Amino acid sequence: MYVILVYDVNVARVAKVLKIARKYLHWVQNSVLEGELTEATFRKLKHELGQVIDVKEDSVLFYVLGNQRYTTRELLGVKKGGEEWIW
Amino acid sequence: MYVILVYDVNVARVAKVLKIARKYLHWVQNSVLEGELTEATFRKLKHELGQVIDVKEDSVLFYVLGNQRYTTRELLGVKKGGEEWIW
């Protein structure tokens, strides 16, 4: 499954969230990471993030694309992520 | 088509980008908006945003879901957007 992660967390926790998320996904732009995950790695990612965020204040949103074929991505402006997007 | 917009723009331009984006989409969390658009309104949104961002510095990413059926959304933490998500 292809996962798009978008986070909106307290600045004090951004570094921790980013460090965890980058183990599994590649950085696309501020507060956005993407990548192909198995069910197991997706569970691990959610578990690890759950340990560091404040669930009453922070928000981490996952869009899980069952089938990438139906999703296209368009960019306006500069491409920030270093990694090539694997579409 | 269902569109997820994620912006990473200079703080000086966030208010303008948000004002435009909110005309077409509903706010989900910081730097993320979503909503159902026609081709025409999607073109208008991109055109208007193109007038206010600095394409050499800012980045606005659109994920266009041709078919929402293949996409699920999961939230970790607090739900920030006010509008109910129309899935």
Backbone of each chain as nested JSON, in Angstrom:
{
  "chains": [
    {"id": "A", "residues": [
      {"number": 1, "name": "MET", "atoms": {"N": [0.836, -1.189, 0.0], "CA": [0.0, 0.0, 0.0], "C": [0.88, 1.251, 0.0]}},
      {"number": 2, "name": "TYR", "atoms": {"N": [0.408, 2.254, -0.745], "CA": [1.163, 3.494, -0.785], "C": [0.578, 4.451, 0.245]}},
      {"number": 3, "name": "VAL", "atoms": {"N": [1.411, 5.009, 1.1], "CA": [0.935, 5.849, 2.203], "C": [1.482, 7.263, 2.074]}},
      {"number": 4, "name": "ILE", "atoms": {"N": [0.567, 8.231, 2.23], "CA": [0.957, 9.643, 2.31], "C": [0.719, 10.063, 3.754]}},
      {"number": 5, "name": "LEU", "atoms": {"N": [1.765, 10.543, 4.396], "CA": [1.645, 10.959, 5.798], "C": [1.734, 12.484, 5.867]}},
      {"number": 6, "name": "VAL", "atoms": {"N": [0.808, 13.118, 6.564], "CA": [0.856, 14.573, 6.76], "C": [0.759, 14.82, 8.26]}},
      {"number": 7, "name": "TYR", "atoms": {"N": [1.714, 15.561, 8.799], "CA": [1.677, 15.761, 10.253], "C": [1.491, 17.234, 10.608]}},
      {"number": 8, "name": "ASP", "atoms": {"N": [0.799, 17.449, 11.689], "CA": [0.573, 18.797, 12.238], "C": [0.786, 18.63, 13.74]}},
      {"number": 9, "name": "VAL", "atoms": {"N": [2.039, 18.787, 14.144], "CA": [2.377, 18.499, 15.544], "C": [3.089, 19.694, 16.165]}},
      {"number": 10, "name": "ASN", "atoms": {"N": [3.099, 19.719, 17.479], "CA": [3.781, 20.795, 18.21], "C": [5.261, 20.826, 17.8]}},
      {"number": 11, "name": "VAL", "atoms": {"N": [5.78, 22.025, 17.614], "CA": [7.151, 22.176, 17.106], "C": [8.148, 21.411, 17.984]}},
      {"number": 12, "name": "ALA", "atoms": {"N": [7.85, 21.249, 19.256], "CA": [8.751, 20.529, 20.18], "C": [8.848, 19.048, 19.814]}},
      {"number": 13, "name": "ARG", "atoms": {"N": [7.868, 18.537, 19.07], "CA": [7.869, 17.105, 18.741], "C": [8.147, 16.827, 17.268]}},
      {"number": 14, "name": "VAL", "atoms": {"N": [8.296, 17.855, 16.453], "CA": [8.478, 17.656, 15.014], "C": [9.72, 16.799, 14.731]}},
      {"number": 15, "name": "ALA", "atoms": {"N": [10.828, 17.086, 15.375], "CA": [12.076, 16.367, 15.083], "C": [11.9, 14.871, 15.346]}},
      {"number": 16, "name": "LYS", "atoms": {"N": [11.248, 14.55, 16.46], "CA": [11.037, 13.125, 16.79], "C": [10.123, 12.459, 15.766]}},
      {"number": 17, "name": "VAL", "atoms": {"N": [9.034, 13.15, 15.419], "CA": [8.083, 12.583, 14.449], "C": [8.787, 12.363, 13.107]}},
      {"number": 18, "name": "LEU", "atoms": {"N": [9.569, 13.35, 12.69], "CA": [10.251, 13.275, 11.398], "C": [11.271, 12.137, 11.39]}},
      {"number": 19, "name": "LYS", "atoms": {"N": [11.999, 12.0, 12.51], "CA": [13.037, 10.959, 12.605], "C": [12.403, 9.575, 12.441]}},
      {"number": 20, "name": "ILE", "atoms": {"N": [11.259, 9.37, 13.087], "CA": [10.562, 8.074, 12.986], "C": [10.026, 7.892, 11.565]}},
      {"number": 21, "name": "ALA", "atoms": {"N": [9.318, 8.916, 11.078], "CA": [8.659, 8.788, 9.765], "C": [9.669, 8.52, 8.654]}},
      {"number": 22, "name": "ARG", "atoms": {"N": [10.862, 9.135, 8.791], "CA": [11.881, 8.971, 7.72], "C": [12.467, 7.565, 7.701]}},
      {"number": 23, "name": "LYS", "atoms": {"N": [12.267, 6.816, 8.752], "CA": [12.741, 5.41, 8.729], "C": [11.907, 4.594, 7.745]}},
      {"number": 24, "name": "TYR", "atoms": {"N": [10.673, 5.044, 7.52], "CA": [9.753, 4.23, 6.719], "C": [9.376, 4.889, 5.399]}},
      {"number": 25, "name": "LEU", "atoms": {"N": [9.378, 6.241, 5.385], "CA": [8.858, 6.979, 4.225], "C": [9.886, 7.997, 3.769]}},
      {"number": 26, "name": "HIS", "atoms": {"N": [9.687, 8.554, 2.546], "CA": [10.646, 9.585, 2.125], "C": [9.971, 10.952, 2.154]}},
      {"number": 27, "name": "TRP", "atoms": {"N": [10.777, 11.918, 2.516], "CA": [10.315, 13.279, 2.727], "C": [9.963, 13.92, 1.393]}},
      {"number": 28, "name": "VAL", "atoms": {"N": [8.813, 14.573, 1.325], "CA": [8.365, 15.184, 0.072], "C": [8.422, 16.694, 0.186]}},
      {"number": 29, "name": "GLN", "atoms": {"N": [7.876, 17.204, 1.238], "CA": [7.955, 18.646, 1.551], "C": [7.6, 18.789, 3.016]}},
      {"number": 30, "name": "ASN", "atoms": {"N": [7.712, 20.001, 3.57], "CA": [7.405, 20.195, 4.997], "C": [6.087, 19.558, 5.356]}},
      {"number": 31, "name": "SER", "atoms": {"N": [6.134, 18.716, 6.378], "CA": [4.99, 18.007, 6.972], "C": [4.375, 16.94, 6.06]}},
      {"number": 32, "name": "VAL", "atoms": {"N": [5.065, 16.555, 5.004], "CA": [4.54, 15.515, 4.092], "C": [5.614, 14.486, 3.776]}},
      {"number": 33, "name": "LEU", "atoms": {"N": [5.282, 13.199, 4.0], "CA": [6.165, 12.106, 3.604], "C": [5.32, 11.054, 2.902]}},
      {"number": 34, "name": "GLU", "atoms": {"N": [5.984, 10.259, 2.096], "CA": [5.259, 9.254, 1.31], "C": [6.109, 8.005, 1.192]}},
      {"number": 35, "name": "GLY", "atoms": {"N": [5.421, 6.896, 0.852], "CA": [6.192, 5.699, 0.53], "C": [5.34, 4.452, 0.533]}},
      {"number": 36, "name": "GLU", "atoms": {"N": [5.945, 3.377, 0.019], "CA": [5.276, 2.077, -0.049], "C": [5.52, 1.347, 1.267]}},
      {"number": 37, "name": "LEU", "atoms": {"N": [4.459, 0.858, 1.896], "CA": [4.596, 0.157, 3.176], "C": [3.825, -1.163, 3.123]}},
      {"number": 38, "name": "THR", "atoms": {"N": [4.306, -2.106, 3.896], "CA": [3.497, -3.305, 4.119], "C": [2.567, -3.02, 5.3]}},
      {"number": 39, "name": "GLU", "atoms": {"N": [1.579, -3.908, 5.506], "CA": [0.674, -3.741, 6.66], "C": [1.503, -3.686, 7.951]}},
      {"number": 40, "name": "ALA", "atoms": {"N": [2.488, -4.581, 8.018], "CA": [3.286, -4.705, 9.254], "C": [4.078, -3.417, 9.523]}},
      {"number": 41, "name": "THR", "atoms": {"N": [4.743, -2.894, 8.483], "CA": [5.553, -1.679, 8.707], "C": [4.643, -0.485, 8.983]}},
      {"number": 42, "name": "PHE", "atoms": {"N": [3.456, -0.486, 8.385], "CA": [2.519, 0.62, 8.654], "C": [2.101, 0.574, 10.133]}},
      {"number": 43, "name": "ARG", "atoms": {"N": [1.832, -0.621, 10.627], "CA": [1.47, -0.75, 12.057], "C": [2.617, -0.268, 12.949]}},
      {"number": 44, "name": "LYS", "atoms": {"N": [3.856, -0.68, 12.574], "CA": [5.03, -0.281, 13.373], "C": [5.162, 1.237, 13.386]}},
      {"number": 45, "name": "LEU", "atoms": {"N": [5.014, 1.849, 12.209], "CA": [5.126, 3.312, 12.097], "C": [4.095, 3.982, 13.01]}},
      {"number": 46, "name": "LYS", "atoms": {"N": [2.851, 3.522, 12.947], "CA": [1.792, 4.138, 13.767], "C": [2.077, 3.94, 15.253]}},
      {"number": 47, "name": "HIS", "atoms": {"N": [2.579, 2.743, 15.571], "CA": [2.875, 2.466, 16.995], "C": [3.971, 3.407, 17.5]}},
      {"number": 48, "name": "GLU", "atoms": {"N": [5.061, 3.525, 16.717], "CA": [6.189, 4.37, 17.143], "C": [5.76, 5.836, 17.249]}},
      {"number": 49, "name": "LEU", "atoms": {"N": [4.965, 6.29, 16.276], "CA": [4.509, 7.685, 16.315], "C": [3.601, 7.917, 17.521]}},
      {"number": 50, "name": "GLY", "atoms": {"N": [2.798, 6.884, 17.814], "CA": [1.882, 7.004, 18.95], "C": [2.595, 7.196, 20.272]}},
      {"number": 51, "name": "GLN", "atoms": {"N": [3.874, 6.747, 20.303], "CA": [4.664, 6.864, 21.54], "C": [5.192, 8.296, 21.734]}},
      {"number": 52, "name": "VAL", "atoms": {"N": [5.297, 9.076, 20.637], "CA": [5.969, 10.379, 20.786], "C": [5.008, 11.566, 20.648]}},
      {"number": 53, "name": "ILE", "atoms": {"N": [3.839, 11.355, 20.014], "CA": [2.968, 12.534, 19.837], "C": [2.07, 12.694, 21.066]}},
      {"number": 54, "name": "ASP", "atoms": {"N": [1.521, 13.889, 21.2], "CA": [0.521, 14.159, 22.249], "C": [-0.836, 14.064, 21.555]}},
      {"number": 55, "name": "VAL", "atoms": {"N": [-1.529, 12.98, 21.823], "CA": [-2.768, 12.723, 21.056], "C": [-3.852, 13.775, 21.309]}},
      {"number": 56, "name": "LYS", "atoms": {"N": [-3.658, 14.58, 22.341], "CA": [-4.658, 15.636, 22.585], "C": [-4.326, 16.922, 21.835]}},
      {"number": 57, "name": "GLU", "atoms": {"N": [-3.117, 16.992, 21.272], "CA": [-2.708, 18.254, 20.653], "C": [-2.235, 18.041, 19.213]}},
      {"number": 58, "name": "ASP", "atoms": {"N": [-1.577, 16.918, 18.959], "CA": [-0.959, 16.68, 17.653], "C": [-1.899, 15.876, 16.739]}},
      {"number": 59, "name": "SER", "atoms": {"N": [-1.595, 15.982, 15.439], "CA": [-2.421, 15.255, 14.467], "C": [-1.526, 14.694, 13.375]}},
      {"number": 60, "name": "VAL", "atoms": {"N": [-1.606, 13.38, 13.162], "CA": [-0.869, 12.748, 12.061], "C": [-1.904, 12.044, 11.19]}},
      {"number": 61, "name": "LEU", "atoms": {"N": [-1.971, 12.448, 9.949], "CA": [-2.992, 11.963, 9.022], "C": [-2.326, 11.054, 7.986]}},
      {"number": 62, "name": "PHE", "atoms": {"N": [-2.935, 9.905, 7.764], "CA": [-2.416, 8.965, 6.759], "C": [-3.451, 8.808, 5.652]}},
      {"number": 63, "name": "TYR", "atoms": {"N": [-3.031, 9.006, 4.43], "CA": [-3.885, 8.656, 3.296], "C": [-3.31, 7.364, 2.732]}},
      {"number": 64, "name": "VAL", "atoms": {"N": [-4.131, 6.345, 2.756], "CA": [-3.641, 5.029, 2.327], "C": [-4.229, 4.732, 0.952]}},
      {"number": 65, "name": "LEU", "atoms": {"N": [-3.371, 4.694, -0.041], "CA": [-3.836, 4.468, -1.407], "C": [-3.788, 2.973, -1.708]}},
      {"number": 66, "name": "GLY", "atoms": {"N": [-4.983, 2.394, -1.76], "CA": [-5.008, 0.964, -2.057], "C": [-4.459, 0.703, -3.439]}},
      {"number": 67, "name": "ASN", "atoms": {"N": [-4.733, 1.678, -4.328], "CA": [-4.279, 1.462, -5.697], "C": [-3.813, 2.8, -6.256]}},
      {"number": 68, "name": "GLN", "atoms": {"N": [-2.498, 2.93, -6.441], "CA": [-1.947, 4.205, -6.9], "C": [-2.46, 4.611, -8.264]}},
      {"number": 69, "name": "ARG", "atoms": {"N": [-2.936, 3.639, -9.024], "CA": [-3.347, 3.923, -10.405], "C": [-4.395, 5.035, -10.44]}},
      {"number": 70, "name": "TYR", "atoms": {"N": [-5.188, 5.165, -9.376], "CA": [-6.275, 6.145, -9.408], "C": [-5.873, 7.471, -8.801]}},
      {"number": 71, "name": "THR", "atoms": {"N": [-4.597, 7.604, -8.469], "CA": [-4.16, 8.851, -7.845], "C": [-3.062, 9.488, -8.662]}},
      {"number": 72, "name": "THR", "atoms": {"N": [-3.229, 10.767, -8.958], "CA": [-2.132, 11.46, -9.628], "C": [-1.669, 12.576, -8.718]}},
      {"number": 73, "name": "ARG", "atoms": {"N": [-0.466, 13.023, -8.946], "CA": [0.09, 14.079, -8.115], "C": [0.506, 15.221, -9.002]}},
      {"number": 74, "name": "GLU", "atoms": {"N": [0.158, 16.439, -8.641], "CA": [0.56, 17.612, -9.408], "C": [1.261, 18.585, -8.468]}},
      {"number": 75, "name": "LEU", "atoms": {"N": [2.282, 19.238, -8.994], "CA": [3.056, 20.169, -8.166], "C": [2.989, 21.556, -8.777]}},
      {"number": 76, "name": "LEU", "atoms": {"N": [2.749, 22.555, -7.933], "CA": [2.787, 23.966, -8.316], "C": [3.956, 24.541, -7.535]}},
      {"number": 77, "name": "GLY", "atoms": {"N": [4.961, 25.041, -8.262], "CA": [6.1, 25.617, -7.542], "C": [7.273, 24.662, -7.543]}},
      {"number": 78, "name": "VAL", "atoms": {"N": [8.114, 24.804, -6.556], "CA": [9.379, 24.092, -6.543], "C": [9.241, 22.7, -5.922]}},
      {"number": 79, "name": "LYS", "atoms": {"N": [9.944, 21.717, -6.452], "CA": [9.946, 20.353, -5.903], "C": [10.948, 20.333, -4.738]}},
      {"number": 80, "name": "LYS", "atoms": {"N": [10.497, 19.994, -3.544], "CA": [11.359, 20.082, -2.379], "C": [11.999, 18.764, -2.004]}},
      {"number": 81, "name": "GLY", "atoms": {"N": [11.226, 17.689, -2.131], "CA": [11.766, 16.396, -1.725], "C": [12.943, 16.014, -2.611]}},
      {"number": 82, "name": "GLY", "atoms": {"N": [13.968, 15.428, -1.96], "CA": [15.158, 15.031, -2.72], "C": [14.907, 13.751, -3.504]}},
      {"number": 83, "name": "GLU", "atoms": {"N": [14.318, 12.748, -2.767], "CA": [14.165, 11.444, -3.41], "C": [13.246, 11.576, -4.626]}},
      {"number": 84, "name": "GLU", "atoms": {"N": [13.545, 10.758, -5.636], "CA": [12.665, 10.691, -6.786], "C": [11.345, 10.057, -6.337]}},
      {"number": 85, "name": "TRP", "atoms": {"N": [10.247, 10.593, -6.804], "CA": [8.969, 9.999, -6.407], "C": [8.761, 8.722, -7.214]}},
      {"number": 86, "name": "ILE", "atoms": {"N": [8.481, 7.655, -6.54], "CA": [8.334, 6.364, -7.222], "C": [6.867, 6.187, -7.576]}},
      {"number": 87, "name": "TRP", "atoms": {"N": [6.454, 6.743, -8.686], "CA": [5.038, 6.554, -9.13], "C": [5.016, 5.658, -10.365]}}
    ]},
    {"id": "B", "residues": [
      {"number": 1, "name": "MET", "atoms": {"N": [-13.645, 14.832, -9.087], "CA": [-12.402, 14.32, -8.533], "C": [-12.185, 14.874, -7.127]}},
      {"number": 2, "name": "TYR", "atoms": {"N": [-11.625, 14.007, -6.284], "CA": [-11.353, 14.438, -4.912], "C": [-9.898, 14.882, -4.818]}},
      {"number": 3, "name": "VAL", "atoms": {"N": [-9.675, 16.073, -4.309], "CA": [-8.332, 16.646, -4.284], "C": [-7.868, 16.88, -2.847]}},
      {"number": 4, "name": "ILE", "atoms": {"N": [-6.636, 16.456, -2.586], "CA": [-5.971, 16.744, -1.312], "C": [-4.866, 17.741, -1.635]}},
      {"number": 5, "name": "LEU", "atoms": {"N": [-4.909, 18.894, -0.993], "CA": [-3.898, 19.922, -1.246], "C": [-2.989, 20.029, -0.016]}},
      {"number": 6, "name": "VAL", "atoms": {"N": [-1.687, 20.027, -0.25], "CA": [-0.735, 20.213, 0.849], "C": [0.22, 21.325, 0.436]}},
      {"number": 7, "name": "TYR", "atoms": {"N": [0.319, 22.359, 1.287], "CA": [1.178, 23.477, 0.879], "C": [2.367, 23.641, 1.824]}},
      {"number": 8, "name": "ASP", "atoms": {"N": [3.455, 24.063, 1.242], "CA": [4.695, 24.362, 1.995], "C": [5.186, 25.673, 1.404]}},
      {"number": 9, "name": "VAL", "atoms": {"N": [4.693, 26.785, 1.968], "CA": [4.973, 28.093, 1.383], "C": [5.56, 29.028, 2.437]}},
      {"number": 10, "name": "ASN", "atoms": {"N": [6.207, 30.054, 1.963], "CA": [6.801, 31.052, 2.863], "C": [5.708, 31.649, 3.754]}},
      {"number": 11, "name": "VAL", "atoms": {"N": [6.019, 31.814, 5.015], "CA": [5.013, 32.269, 6.003], "C": [4.342, 33.567, 5.559]}},
      {"number": 12, "name": "ALA", "atoms": {"N": [5.044, 34.379, 4.795], "CA": [4.487, 35.663, 4.323], "C": [3.335, 35.431, 3.347]}},
      {"number": 13, "name": "ARG", "atoms": {"N": [3.264, 34.219, 2.755], "CA": [2.233, 33.971, 1.736], "C": [1.173, 32.973, 2.207]}},
      {"number": 14, "name": "VAL", "atoms": {"N": [1.322, 32.441, 3.404], "CA": [0.383, 31.411, 3.879], "C": [-1.052, 31.948, 3.903]}},
      {"number": 15, "name": "ALA", "atoms": {"N": [-1.247, 33.136, 4.423], "CA": [-2.613, 33.677, 4.558], "C": [-3.29, 33.766, 3.189]}},
      {"number": 16, "name": "LYS", "atoms": {"N": [-2.543, 34.239, 2.198], "CA": [-3.121, 34.38, 0.84], "C": [-3.471, 33.009, 0.271]}},
      {"number": 17, "name": "VAL", "atoms": {"N": [-2.518, 32.063, 0.419], "CA": [-2.75, 30.717, -0.126], "C": [-3.97, 30.087, 0.549]}},
      {"number": 18, "name": "LEU", "atoms": {"N": [-4.043, 30.254, 1.871], "CA": [-5.142, 29.651, 2.63], "C": [-6.478, 30.268, 2.23]}},
      {"number": 19, "name": "LYS", "atoms": {"N": [-6.491, 31.587, 2.049], "CA": [-7.72, 32.299, 1.677], "C": [-8.257, 31.763, 0.352]}},
      {"number": 20, "name": "ILE", "atoms": {"N": [-7.359, 31.577, -0.61], "CA": [-7.77, 31.065, -1.928], "C": [-8.224, 29.613, -1.799]}},
      {"number": 21, "name": "ALA", "atoms": {"N": [-7.393, 28.809, -1.135], "CA": [-7.679, 27.367, -1.069], "C": [-9.019, 27.095, -0.37]}},
      {"number": 22, "name": "ARG", "atoms": {"N": [-9.331, 27.938, 0.643], "CA": [-10.573, 27.72, 1.397], "C": [-11.814, 28.052, 0.583]}},
      {"number": 23, "name": "LYS", "atoms": {"N": [-11.646, 28.771, -0.507], "CA": [-12.805, 29.04, -1.384], "C": [-13.274, 27.743, -2.049]}},
      {"number": 24, "name": "TYR", "atoms": {"N": [-12.329, 26.814, -2.215], "CA": [-12.63, 25.607, -3.01], "C": [-12.615, 24.338, -2.154]}},
      {"number": 25, "name": "LEU", "atoms": {"N": [-11.818, 24.345, -1.083], "CA": [-11.612, 23.117, -0.316], "C": [-11.859, 23.388, 1.166]}},
      {"number": 26, "name": "HIS", "atoms": {"N": [-12.003, 22.316, 1.945], "CA": [-12.148, 22.56, 3.391], "C": [-10.862, 22.166, 4.123]}},
      {"number": 27, "name": "TRP", "atoms": {"N": [-10.613, 22.953, 5.153], "CA": [-9.386, 22.827, 5.941], "C": [-9.415, 21.561, 6.772]}},
      {"number": 28, "name": "VAL", "atoms": {"N": [-8.334, 20.802, 6.739], "CA": [-8.281, 19.527, 7.476], "C": [-7.331, 19.658, 8.657]}},
      {"number": 29, "name": "GLN", "atoms": {"N": [-6.168, 20.15, 8.401], "CA": [-5.191, 20.442, 9.461], "C": [-4.172, 21.393, 8.867]}},
      {"number": 30, "name": "ASN", "atoms": {"N": [-3.232, 21.909, 9.666], "CA": [-2.242, 22.849, 9.126], "C": [-1.634, 22.332, 7.842]}},
      {"number": 31, "name": "SER", "atoms": {"N": [-1.686, 23.157, 6.818], "CA": [-1.115, 22.931, 5.47], "C": [-1.84, 21.835, 4.694]}},
      {"number": 32, "name": "VAL", "atoms": {"N": [-2.999, 21.419, 5.122], "CA": [-3.75, 20.377, 4.386], "C": [-5.208, 20.774, 4.22]}},
      {"number": 33, "name": "LEU", "atoms": {"N": [-5.688, 20.747, 2.966], "CA": [-7.106, 20.973, 2.681], "C": [-7.567, 19.896, 1.709]}},
      {"number": 34, "name": "GLU", "atoms": {"N": [-8.842, 19.669, 1.703], "CA": [-9.388, 18.604, 0.855], "C": [-10.745, 19.019, 0.305]}},
      {"number": 35, "name": "GLY", "atoms": {"N": [-11.158, 18.335, -0.765], "CA": [-12.529, 18.55, -1.222], "C": [-12.75, 18.031, -2.628]}},
      {"number": 36, "name": "GLU", "atoms": {"N": [-14.015, 17.986, -2.984], "CA": [-14.427, 17.519, -4.304], "C": [-14.408, 18.706, -5.265]}},
      {"number": 37, "name": "LEU", "atoms": {"N": [-13.727, 18.571, -6.405], "CA": [-13.628, 19.663, -7.381], "C": [-13.982, 19.147, -8.774]}},
      {"number": 38, "name": "THR", "atoms": {"N": [-14.484, 20.039, -9.588], "CA": [-14.608, 19.713, -11.008], "C": [-13.274, 20.074, -11.673]}},
      {"number": 39, "name": "GLU", "atoms": {"N": [-13.097, 19.638, -12.927], "CA": [-11.874, 19.991, -13.659], "C": [-11.742, 21.525, -13.714]}},
      {"number": 40, "name": "ALA", "atoms": {"N": [-12.869, 22.178, -13.965], "CA": [-12.844, 23.64, -14.141], "C": [-12.437, 24.338, -12.844]}},
      {"number": 41, "name": "THR", "atoms": {"N": [-13.021, 23.934, -11.727], "CA": [-12.682, 24.61, -10.463], "C": [-11.256, 24.264, -10.043]}},
      {"number": 42, "name": "PHE", "atoms": {"N": [-10.802, 23.069, -10.411], "CA": [-9.418, 22.692, -10.085], "C": [-8.458, 23.608, -10.873]}},
      {"number": 43, "name": "ARG", "atoms": {"N": [-8.785, 23.853, -12.15], "CA": [-7.938, 24.745, -12.965], "C": [-7.931, 26.152, -12.365]}},
      {"number": 44, "name": "LYS", "atoms": {"N": [-9.142, 26.617, -11.94], "CA": [-9.232, 27.978, -11.363], "C": [-8.384, 28.059, -10.096]}},
      {"number": 45, "name": "LEU", "atoms": {"N": [-8.488, 27.053, -9.246], "CA": [-7.72, 27.03, -7.989], "C": [-6.222, 27.11, -8.299]}},
      {"number": 46, "name": "LYS", "atoms": {"N": [-5.768, 26.308, -9.233], "CA": [-4.328, 26.303, -9.562], "C": [-3.903, 27.652, -10.144]}},
      {"number": 47, "name": "HIS", "atoms": {"N": [-4.784, 28.204, -10.982], "CA": [-4.443, 29.509, -11.592], "C": [-4.305, 30.578, -10.507]}},
      {"number": 48, "name": "GLU", "atoms": {"N": [-5.304, 30.627, -9.598], "CA": [-5.284, 31.66, -8.55], "C": [-4.068, 31.476, -7.636]}},
      {"number": 49, "name": "LEU", "atoms": {"N": [-3.766, 30.247, -7.273], "CA": [-2.606, 29.995, -6.413], "C": [-1.319, 30.392, -7.133]}},
      {"number": 50, "name": "GLY", "atoms": {"N": [-1.304, 30.131, -8.44], "CA": [-0.111, 30.463, -9.215], "C": [0.197, 31.948, -9.212]}},
      {"number": 51, "name": "GLN", "atoms": {"N": [-0.855, 32.749, -8.972], "CA": [-0.676, 34.209, -8.965], "C": [-0.038, 34.687, -7.655]}},
      {"number": 52, "name": "VAL", "atoms": {"N": [-0.145, 33.898, -6.566], "CA": [0.314, 34.414, -5.26], "C": [1.566, 33.711, -4.743]}},
      {"number": 53, "name": "ILE", "atoms": {"N": [1.858, 32.504, -5.239], "CA": [3.041, 31.838, -4.674], "C": [4.293, 32.265, -5.442]}},
      {"number": 54, "name": "ASP", "atoms": {"N": [5.441, 32.025, -4.804], "CA": [6.723, 32.229, -5.475], "C": [7.181, 30.846, -5.93]}},
      {"number": 55, "name": "VAL", "atoms": {"N": [7.084, 30.628, -7.23], "CA": [7.324, 29.268, -7.74], "C": [8.773, 28.803, -7.529]}},
      {"number": 56, "name": "LYS", "atoms": {"N": [9.637, 29.732, -7.188], "CA": [11.033, 29.323, -6.964], "C": [11.256, 28.916, -5.5]}},
      {"number": 57, "name": "GLU", "atoms": {"N": [10.256, 29.244, -4.642], "CA": [10.478, 28.994, -3.207], "C": [9.344, 28.149, -2.594]}},
      {"number": 58, "name": "ASP", "atoms": {"N": [8.129, 28.365, -3.075], "CA": [6.971, 27.7, -2.471], "C": [6.622, 26.407, -3.21]}},
      {"number": 59, "name": "SER", "atoms": {"N": [5.886, 25.555, -2.483], "CA": [5.478, 24.284, -3.087], "C": [4.041, 23.973, -2.684]}},
      {"number": 60, "name": "VAL", "atoms": {"N": [3.182, 23.748, -3.697], "CA": [1.805, 23.337, -3.422], "C": [1.591, 22.014, -4.139]}},
      {"number": 61, "name": "LEU", "atoms": {"N": [1.285, 20.992, -3.381], "CA": [1.172, 19.637, -3.917], "C": [-0.295, 19.221, -3.925]}},
      {"number": 62, "name": "PHE", "atoms": {"N": [-0.739, 18.662, -5.036], "CA": [-2.123, 18.183, -5.155], "C": [-2.104, 16.672, -5.372]}},
      {"number": 63, "name": "TYR", "atoms": {"N": [-2.835, 15.977, -4.539], "CA": [-3.064, 14.555, -4.802], "C": [-4.488, 14.467, -5.336]}},
      {"number": 64, "name": "VAL", "atoms": {"N": [-4.607, 13.981, -6.537], "CA": [-5.922, 13.94, -7.178], "C": [-6.397, 12.489, -7.186]}},
      {"number": 65, "name": "LEU", "atoms": {"N": [-7.449, 12.24, -6.43], "CA": [-7.95, 10.877, -6.322], "C": [-9.037, 10.668, -7.367]}},
      {"number": 66, "name": "GLY", "atoms": {"N": [-8.673, 9.889, -8.381], "CA": [-9.672, 9.649, -9.423], "C": [-10.843, 8.886, -8.843]}},
      {"number": 67, "name": "ASN", "atoms": {"N": [-10.51, 8.028, -7.873], "CA": [-11.578, 7.202, -7.314], "C": [-11.318, 7.046, -5.821]}},
      {"number": 68, "name": "GLN", "atoms": {"N": [-12.152, 7.693, -5.02], "CA": [-11.928, 7.674, -3.579], "C": [-12.028, 6.278, -2.99]}},
      {"number": 69, "name": "ARG", "atoms": {"N": [-12.664, 5.391, -3.704], "CA": [-12.912, 4.056, -3.16], "C": [-11.602, 3.377, -2.751]}},
      {"number": 70, "name": "TYR", "atoms": {"N": [-10.501, 3.762, -3.46], "CA": [-9.251, 3.054, -3.201], "C": [-8.407, 3.775, -2.161]}},
      {"number": 71, "name": "THR", "atoms": {"N": [-8.965, 4.825, -1.573], "CA": [-8.168, 5.583, -0.612], "C": [-8.878, 5.593, 0.739]}},
      {"number": 72, "name": "THR", "atoms": {"N": [-8.134, 5.278, 1.772], "CA": [-8.721, 5.405, 3.115], "C": [-7.881, 6.415, 3.885]}},
      {"number": 73, "name": "ARG", "atoms": {"N": [-8.458, 6.96, 4.922], "CA": [-7.76, 7.968, 5.701], "C": [-7.749, 7.516, 7.154]}},
      {"number": 74, "name": "GLU", "atoms": {"N": [-6.615, 7.604, 7.784], "CA": [-6.514, 7.251, 9.204], "C": [-5.907, 8.424, 9.954]}},
      {"number": 75, "name": "LEU", "atoms": {"N": [-6.41, 8.626, 11.169], "CA": [-5.914, 9.758, 11.961], "C": [-5.304, 9.246, 13.263]}},
      {"number": 76, "name": "LEU", "atoms": {"N": [-4.131, 9.778, 13.596], "CA": [-3.477, 9.498, 14.884], "C": [-3.476, 10.829, 15.614]}},
      {"number": 77, "name": "GLY", "atoms": {"N": [-4.126, 10.869, 16.787], "CA": [-4.141, 12.137, 17.515], "C": [-5.459, 12.851, 17.326]}},
      {"number": 78, "name": "VAL", "atoms": {"N": [-5.436, 14.159, 17.472], "CA": [-6.658, 14.944, 17.513], "C": [-7.11, 15.34, 16.112]}},
      {"number": 79, "name": "LYS", "atoms": {"N": [-8.423, 15.359, 15.88], "CA": [-8.987, 15.801, 14.591], "C": [-9.073, 17.318, 14.628]}},
      {"number": 80, "name": "LYS", "atoms": {"N": [-8.416, 17.994, 13.672], "CA": [-8.339, 19.447, 13.749], "C": [-9.374, 20.13, 12.876]}},
      {"number": 81, "name": "GLY", "atoms": {"N": [-9.612, 19.543, 11.691], "CA": [-10.543, 20.202, 10.776], "C": [-11.937, 20.224, 11.385]}},
      {"number": 82, "name": "GLY", "atoms": {"N": [-12.654, 21.36, 11.155], "CA": [-14.013, 21.468, 11.71], "C": [-15.009, 20.694, 10.858]}},
      {"number": 83, "name": "GLU", "atoms": {"N": [-14.918, 20.921, 9.511], "CA": [-15.923, 20.337, 8.617], "C": [-15.848, 18.808, 8.718]}},
      {"number": 84, "name": "GLU", "atoms": {"N": [-17.022, 18.211, 8.629], "CA": [-17.051, 16.768, 8.582], "C": [-16.407, 16.299, 7.284]}},
      {"number": 85, "name": "TRP", "atoms": {"N": [-15.655, 15.246, 7.337], "CA": [-15.003, 14.76, 6.1], "C": [-16.045, 13.98, 5.303]}},
      {"number": 86, "name": "ILE", "atoms": {"N": [-16.174, 14.362, 4.051], "CA": [-17.229, 13.732, 3.245], "C": [-16.616, 12.552, 2.514]}},
      {"number": 87, "name": "TRP", "atoms": {"N": [-16.536, 11.4, 3.182], "CA": [-15.976, 10.226, 2.473], "C": [-17.082, 9.241, 2.149]}}
    ]}
  ]
}
